[in-house]
Amino acid sequence: MPYKALLDANVLHPMVLCDLLMRLSHRGLYRALWSRHILEETKRSILRRRADLSDDILQRRMDAMNEALPDAQVVGYDNLLLSLPALGEDAHVLAAAIVGGADVIVTQNTRDFPEPTLAPYRIAVQTPDEFLVDQWWLSPGDVRSAIDSQAAGTSRPPLSVRDVLRNLDRIVPQFVALLSNAPDRTRGQQ
């Protein structure tokens, strides 16, 4: 069974982070999970900051995510929502994590998921920085390769590896520091 990580909306919002997390999942380092509610929340969050984008453009992004990782979308969790009142608006995140068999919830808002609430389900919570540092230690060559691939695959605007890391540094600074200070010999290691 692959390690499963439910990605919260605040992790899917920044495109540079979302892209990297999807590339790592696509490489088999872990299995990404999300839900319809999470994708809708991601769209609303992006629209609040980028009113110039249309709902249609963002829907195409969500559709592309589901197409790229067709086993990521968790369904059938709605009946759990009422049994998780302590989480309020975040109940849908834990419900999807439970139904999806997630090992971890990756979110910027770890305080919204207290350990006593998650413990009965054996689900951890990590920031994206913590999660990516763990991914690095598990497979540095794959992580480097994913970053290289991300830079090579970004054309609007074109980005170098340095540009990708600079953009990620605002979100996951410990991960970027670790990657930036690692010897180049990790390239190609599996």
Buried (B, 14 or more C-beta within 10 A) or exposed (E): EEEBBBBBBBBBBBEBBBBBBBBBBEBEBBBBBBBBBBBBBBBEBBBEEEEEEEEEEBEEBBEEBBEEBEEBBBEEBBEBBEEBEEBEEBBBBBBBBBBBBBBBBBBBBBEBBEEEBBEEBEBBBBBBBBBBBBBBEEBBEBBBBBBBBBBEEBEEEEBEBEBBBEBBBEBBEBBBBBBEEBEEEBEEEE
